[in-house]
Amino acid sequence: MIGYGPEDNHFVIELTYNYPIHKYELGNDYRAIVIDSDELFEKISKIEHRESGCGRLAVKDPDGHEFKIGKAAQKPKVMRVQVNVADLAKSKNYWHGLLKMPIVEEKESRIRLSYGEDQCEWEIVKSKEPINRGTAFGRIAFSYPGDKRGGQIEARQKVQNGRR
């Protein structure tokens, strides 16, 4: 696990290497990981980057995954994970309706959600192109507040999927 702090209040990434696979096709469902830190912003400003539309610096890792770096007087922290979706309404229904993740901000083409101020935000963005997952895909997990809600979510998922 790689991150800037404990999993309970910091986003972390689990990197996995599959030995028989030497190359992955990057799809277009992953959009970016947004990190805020003055220190990181200063370092990125000295290397090849582009400016994103929101005042952040955008850089890509060697495999093409994008990171957007913003200014903030804090240690580096993953603020948001952005993904492209085919159907914004359906994705909103899943994340907000079924999983009860509160909406932080909603616009015509994107929705930001989070389980709390100290949690990483999840931003779903309506893709202008059909979603291609490629072969370089993963999973995402969020720390859910409270100790009883996990069972409630599982029960709602079973009902939505036609199982009781």
N, C-alpha and C positions, 0 to 999 in steps of 0.2 A: 504494500500500500504506500502510495506517495501522496503527500499533502502538506499543508502548512500548519497542522494542528490535529487534535484528537477528533475522531470520527463523529462524536456527538454534536459538535458545533462547527466542523470544518468539512468541506468536500474533499474527498480523497479519491485517488485513481488507483485501481488495481491493474497492474500491467501483467499480461500473460504472454508467454512465448510458446507457440506451438511448434515444436522441433521439425516435424516433417514439412511444414509450410514455410516457404522462403519469401513469399510475396503475397500481399493482400491487395485487393482492388478497393480503393476508398470510394464509398458511395456518396450521396449528397444529403443523407439524412442528418449527419452530424454537421453542425454549423460552427460553433466555437465555444471555448471556455473563456470566461471573462474573469480577469484577475485585477485587483486594484492594489497599487503600492507605488509611492513616489520613487522608492529605491529601484524597483523593477522597471518603472517607466523610464527613468534616467538611463538605465543600462540598455534598454531596447531602443531608445532614441539614437544610440550610437551605432546600431547595426542596420542592415537592410530591413525595412518595414514599409507598410503603407498606413495612411491614416484612415480609420474607420469613420463612418458618418456621425459617430457620437463622441468625437474627441479622443478616442482611444487609439493606441498604436496597435496595428494588427501584424502578427508574424505567424509564419507556418513552421512546423517542425519538419524534419527531413522527409516524413511520409505524407505531408500535406495537411495535417490537422492544424486548424487555425486557433490562435490564442489572441485575445484582445486585452491589452494592458491599459488600465486607466490610472489616474493620479489619485492618491489618498495617503494621508499622513498616518500610515499603519504598516504593520508587517504585511507581507504579501498574503492575500486571502482570495480564494475563489469565491466570487460574488454570484456568478450565474453560469449555468450551462445552457447553451442554445441549441435547439434541434429544429430541423425542418419537418413539417408534417403535410400530408396531402389534404386532410380535412380538418380545419381548425375547430369547427363546431363539435365534431366527433371526439377530437383530442381533448377539448375543454370538458366535454361530458365525462370522459374517463378520469382525467386528473382532478377536476373540481367537483363534478357530480358524484362519481363513484368513490374516489379516494379522498374527497373532502379537503383537498389542498386549497387553501384560500387564495383568491386572486389578489395580486399586488397592484397590477396595472393591466388594463385591457384596451387594445387598439384594434382597428379594423383587420390588420394582418398579423398581429402577434399578441400573445398573452403571457404575462409573467406571473408565476405562482410561487408560493413558499409556505412551509409549515411554521415559520417563525422568523423573527428579526435576526436571530443568530444562525439561521440556516441558509444554505446556498439556495438561490432562486432557480427555478426551472422555467425556461422561456421556450414556448412553442411558437413557431413562425410558419405561416402559410407559405408553402413552396410555390413558386411560379412554374416549376417543372415537375413532371412525374417523379416520385420518390424512387431512387435506385439505392438499395442498401449495400450493394457491392458485396465483398466478402470480409470486410474489416468492420464488423459490428460488435457491439457489446451489450452490457446491461447497465441499468442504473438503479440505485437503491437510496432511499432517504430514511433518516432517523425520524420515526413518527412519534409525536408527543403523546404521552400517556401510556399506561400499560394495558388498557383494555381495548383500545381501538383496533389493534391488529386483527383480532377475532371478528370485529364488526366489519372491517374491510373484506376479509375473506368471505364472510356470509353474504355481503352485498355482491361480490364477484360471482359467487355461485348462483345467486338469483338471476343476475344479468346474463350469465352464460347458460341458463336453463337447467341448472343442477340445484338440487335442494339438499 
